[in-house]
Amino acid sequence: MNDEKWLRRPVIDPLLLALRSRRVMVALSALLVGALTLALPELAAVRGELLTLVITLALAVIGGYSVEDAARAGRERAAQPPEDLRELIKDALAGLVDEVGKKA
């Protein structure tokens, strides 16, 4: 038998993988701070403003992580050579010839 099948846990492994995500950690932290804000009666006067601040900050951090990950993926994609440069050139030239042929 394959030992790897015994090591896989279909429910726990995806949860652990999600918990390692920076976005999930920020969201859980914001949820915890929001719950603490709601639990403290001394903060009742500014509860709405604090919750708005915590949520806005969490969304900004999550958005920043998303932009950072997208930029990294774009840099990695740009660093890779095109799949088939000759096919791309052929397609570009065929499009150019078609455009010139339509105008004539």
N, C-alpha and C positions, 0 to 999 in steps of 0.2 A: 504494500500500500504506500501511497504517496504521503510523506510526513507533513507536507505543506497543507494538506486538507485538514489535518488535525489542528493546525495552528490557526486557521482562519475562524473568525467568529463573525457571522453575517450581520449581527446587530451592533455589537460593541465596536468592531473595527471602524465602520463608517462614522460612528459617533466620536470616537477618539480622533479620527482624522479631521473631522469638522472642528473639534475643540482646539486643535492646533492652529487653526486659521486665525490670522490677526484680526480679521473683520469680526469673527465670532467672539473673540476675546474682548474686543472693544464694545460690542453690543451687550455682552453679559456684564461687563463692568458698568456700563451705563444703566442697565437694568438694576444692578445692585445699588448703585448710588441713588437712583430714582426711588427705589423701595425704602432706602434709609431716609431719604428726604420726606417721604410720605409718613414714615413711622415716628419721626421726631415732632412732637407737638410744638416745640419752641420755634420751628420754622414755618408755622402755619401762615404767618403774614407774608412771607416771600416764597411760598411753596410753588406757585405757578411760574414765577420768574426763574427759580432754580431748576425746575423741571425743563422749562424751555431752553435754558442755557446748557444743561447736561445733554439733552437730546440733540441740540444744534451742534455742540462740540463733537458728540459721537458721530453724527452724520458727516461732519466735515472731515474727521479723521478717516472714516471708512471710505469716503470719496477720494481722499488723498491716496490711500492705499490702492484704490482701483486705478487711479490715474498712473501711479507708479508702476503697477503691474502691467498696464496697457503699454506704457512707454518701454518697459523692459521687453515685452513680447514683440513690439515693433522693431526695436533694435536688433533682437535676435533674428527676426524674419528678414530684415534688411541685410544682415551679415551673411545670410545664406545665399549661395548662387541660385539663379533661376533654374527651374527644373530642366528646361531644354531651351537654351538661348536661340538655337537655330529655328525652332518652331515659332518662338515669339517674333523673331525677325521676319520670317515668312508671313506670319499673320499681319504684321504691321505693313509690310510691302504690298500684300494682297489688298489690304484696306486702302492704301494709298493709290494703287492702280485702279481700284474700283471707283474711288472718288474722282480721279482724273478722267476715267472713262465716262462717268455720268455727266461731267461738265462739258465734255467734247461733243 
